[in-house]
Amino acid sequence: MRARTGGSPPDSDEQHESTSPHFSEHRLVRRRIRVWLVGLGTVLAAFLIGYIMAVLVVFPAPIFASEKAVPRLVGMNADDARTVLEAAGLNHGDVTGVNHPTAPRGAVVWQDPPPGVAVPERTAVVLEVSNGPRRIPVPDLAGYDVGLARTLLEAAGLEVGALETTQAPLPKDVVIVTRPPAGTALAPEARVTLVVSLGAATIVVPDLAGMTLDQGRLELEQASLTLGTYFARTSFSGIPGTIIEQVPGAGTLAAPATAVNVVLARRTR
């Protein structure tokens, strides 16, 4: 078998393959595909160029939505914030009320997106608006011992203000009512007055008329009562320095530790 020289014609098998109908048809298909792809590319390129020209020349609108800087809304009231958003080309999103210890009611305390962020036009900005400080309802303390009532009140976030005492058909030192009443919503650490029972009115108030101040005090202490306020008033009948009036009056019923106020006779000139 002799080697084929560079100028020698192809052997019979190669010649048959290049001249076969199958090979010619395959080459023709590939040529048609190339022509089709070139034509498609030309059409797409022409469409893209035409679209860009229309956008930039005929209809000069931006392809993408323009961006807006979110304004600072914290501290404004909700109505003003809505006006500012509309002027900035943004939308007013959901508004949620939250308790805030210092911000006045209706003031914006939080926003999303935050101030200064660049966002697409007409982006909705979500706001949180202050409902004012957290409100605490006064607990119902009626019937509780004053010590336990104080603990419960402080645990709720409130404070005990004044302690007032009065006669009531309840054991001594039991809370009768609060001021303001139970259920009233107050700011944290607000003061609540406790009205406390002196006990049932079971002691007969002694008659102190004609006694000196020291004698009257001793008489009251022996009856489980106390001496309250006293002052002197000019009298033409009573002996100077002696008791001429008392409240509660003699013979009335009083609770233990009730204070009895007296008036002393003053010497006339």
For each residue, the residues with C-beta under 8 A, 3 or more apart:
1:
2:
3:
4: 8 11
5: 8
6:
7:
8: 4 5
9: 15
10: 14 15 18
11: 4 14 15
12: 15 16
13: 16 17
14: 10 11 17 18
15: 9 10 11 12 18 19
16: 12 13 19 20
17: 13 14 20 23
18: 10 14 15 23
19: 15 16 23 24
20: 16 17 23 24
21: 24 25
22: 25 26
23: 17 18 19 20 26 27
24: 19 20 21 27 28
25: 21 22 28 29
26: 22 23 29 30
27: 23 24 30 31
28: 24 25 31 32
29: 25 26 32 33
30: 26 27 33 34
31: 27 28 34 35
32: 28 29 35 36
33: 29 30 36 37
34: 30 31 37 38
35: 31 32 38 39
36: 32 33 39 40
37: 33 34 40 41
38: 34 35 41 42
39: 35 36 42 43
40: 36 37 43 44
41: 37 38 44 45
42: 38 39 45 46
43: 39 40 46 47
44: 40 41 47 48
45: 41 42 48 49
46: 42 43 49 50
47: 43 44 50 51
48: 44 45 51 52
49: 45 46 52 53
50: 46 47 53 54
51: 47 48 54 55
52: 48 49 55 56
53: 49 50 56 57 58
54: 50 51 57 58 59
55: 51 52 58 59 60 61 63
56: 52 53 60
57: 53 54 60
58: 53 54 55
59: 54 55
60: 55 56 57
61: 55
62: 65 66
63: 55
64:
65: 62 120 121 122
66: 62 89 120 121
67: 118 119 120 121
68: 88 89 90 118 119 120 121 123
69: 88 116 117 118
70: 88 90 111 113 114 115 116 117 118 119 123 125
71: 84 85 88 115
72: 75 115 116
73: 76 81 84 85 108 111 115 125 127
74: 108 109 110 111 115
75: 72 103 107 108
76: 73 80 81 84 107 108
77: 80 81 106 107 108
78: 81 82 95 106 108 127 129
79: 82 83
80: 76 77 83 84
81: 73 76 77 78 84 85 92 108 111 127
82: 78 79 85 86 92
83: 79 80 86 87
84: 71 73 76 80 81 87 88
85: 71 73 81 82 88 90 91 92 125
86: 82 83 89 90 92
87: 83 84
88: 68 69 70 71 84 85
89: 66 68 86 121 122
90: 68 70 85 86 119 121 122 123 124 125
91: 85 122 123 124 125
92: 81 82 85 86 95 124 125 127
93: 124 125 126 127
94: 124 126 127
95: 78 92 126 127 128 129
96: 126 127 128 129
97: 128 129 130 131
98: 109 110 128 129 130 131
99: 130 131 132 133 134 135
100: 103 107 109 130 131 132 133
101: 133 134 188
102: 133
103: 75 100 107 109 130 132
104: 107 130 132
105: 130 131 132
106: 77 78 129 130
107: 75 76 77 100 103 104 129 130
108: 73 74 75 76 77 78 81 111 127 128 129 130
109: 74 98 100 103 128 129 130
110: 74 98 127 128
111: 70 73 74 81 108 114 115 125 126 127 128
112: 125 126
113: 70 117 119 123 125
114: 70 111 117
115: 70 71 72 73 74 111
116: 69 70 72
117: 69 70 113 114
118: 67 68 69 70
119: 67 68 70 90 113 123
120: 65 66 67 68 123
121: 65 66 67 68 89 90
122: 65 89 90 91
123: 68 70 90 91 113 119 120
124: 90 91 92 93 94
125: 70 73 85 90 91 92 93 111 112 113
126: 93 94 95 96 111 112
127: 73 78 81 92 93 94 95 96 108 110 111
128: 95 96 97 98 108 109 110 111
129: 78 95 96 97 98 106 107 108 109
130: 97 98 99 100 103 104 105 106 107 108 109
131: 97 98 99 100 105
132: 99 100 103 104 105 135
133: 99 100 101 102 187 188
134: 99 101 187 188
135: 99 132 185 186 187
136: 156 157 158 185 186 187 188 190
137: 182 183 184 185 186
138: 153 156 158 178 180 181 182 183 184 185 186 192
139: 152 153 156 182
140: 182 183
141: 144 149 152 153 175 178 182 194
142: 175 176 177 178 182
143: 170 174 175
144: 141 148 149 152 174 175
145: 148 149 173 174 175
146: 149 150 163 173 174 175 194 196
147: 150 151 173
148: 144 145 151 152
149: 141 144 145 146 152 153 175 194
150: 146 147 153 154 160 194
151: 147 148 154 155
152: 139 141 144 148 149 155 156
153: 138 139 141 149 150 156 158 159 160 192 194
154: 150 151 157 158 159 160
155: 151 152
156: 136 138 139 152 153
157: 136 154 188 189
158: 136 138 153 154 186 188 189 190 191 192
159: 153 154 189 190 191 192
160: 150 153 154 163 191 192 194
161: 191 192 193 194
162: 191 193 194
163: 146 160 193 194 196
164: 179 193 194 195 196
165: 195 196 197 198 257
166: 176 195 196 197 198
167: 197 198 199 200 201 254 255 258
168: 174 176 197 198 199 200 255
169: 200
170: 143 174 176 197 199 200
171: 174 197 199
172: 197 198 199 255 256 257
173: 145 146 147 196 197
174: 143 144 145 146 168 170 171 196 197
175: 141 142 143 144 145 146 149 178 194 195 196 197
176: 142 166 168 170 195 196 197
177: 142 181 195
178: 138 141 142 175 181 182 192 193 194 195
179: 164 192 193 195
180: 138 184 186 192
181: 138 177 178 184
182: 137 138 139 140 141 142 178
183: 137 138 140
184: 137 138 180 181
185: 135 136 137 138
186: 135 136 137 138 158 180 190 192
187: 133 134 135 136 190
188: 101 133 134 136 157 158
189: 157 158 159
190: 136 158 159 186 187
191: 158 159 160 161 162
192: 138 153 158 159 160 161 178 179 180 186
193: 161 162 163 164 178 179
194: 141 146 149 150 153 160 161 162 163 164 175 178
195: 164 165 166 175 176 177 178 179
196: 146 163 164 165 166 173 174 175 176
197: 165 166 167 168 170 171 172 173 174 175 176 255
198: 165 166 167 168 172 255 256 257 258
199: 167 168 170 171 172 202 255 256 257
200: 167 168 169 170 255
201: 167 253 254 255
202: 199 253 255 256
203: 223 224 225 253 254 255 256 258
204: 223 251 252 253 254
205: 223 225 246 248 249 250 251 252 253 254 258 260
206: 219 220 223 225 250
207: 246 250 251
208: 211 215 216 219 220 243 246 250 260 262
209: 242 243 244 246 250
210: 238 239 242 243
211: 208 215 216 219 242 243
212: 215 216 241 242 243
213: 216 217 227 230 241 243 262 264
214: 217 218
215: 208 211 212 218 219
216: 208 211 212 213 219 220 227 243 246 260 262
217: 213 214 220 221 227
218: 214 215 221 222
219: 206 208 211 215 216 222 223
220: 206 208 216 217 223 225 226 227 260
221: 217 218 224 225 226 227
222: 218 219
223: 203 204 205 206 219 220
224: 203 221 256 257
225: 203 205 206 220 221 254 256 257 258 259 260
226: 220 221 257 258 259 260
227: 213 216 217 220 221 230 259 260 262
228: 259 260 261 262
229: 259 261 262
230: 213 227 261 262 263 264
231: 263 264
232: 263 264 265 266
233: 244 263 264 265 266
234: 265 266 268
235: 238 240 244 265 266 268
236: 268
237: 244 265
238: 210 235 242 243 244 265
239: 210 242 265
240: 235 265 266 267
241: 212 213 264 265 267
242: 209 210 211 212 238 239 264 265
243: 208 209 210 211 212 213 216 238 246 262 263 264 265
244: 209 233 235 237 238 263 264 265
245: 262 263
246: 205 207 208 209 216 243 249 250 260 261 262 263
247: 260 261 262
248: 205 252 254 258 260
249: 205 246 252
250: 205 206 207 208 209 246
251: 204 205 207
252: 204 205 248 249
253: 201 202 203 204 205
254: 167 201 203 204 205 225 248 258 260
255: 167 168 172 197 198 199 200 201 202 203 258
256: 172 198 199 202 203 224 225
257: 165 172 198 199 224 225 226
258: 167 198 203 205 225 226 248 254 255
259: 225 226 227 228 229
260: 205 208 216 220 225 226 227 228 246 247 248 254
261: 228 229 230 246 247
262: 208 213 216 227 228 229 230 243 245 246 247
263: 230 231 232 233 243 244 245 246
264: 213 230 231 232 233 241 242 243 244
265: 232 233 234 235 237 238 239 240 241 242 243 244
266: 232 233 234 235 240
267: 240 241
268: 234 235 236
269:
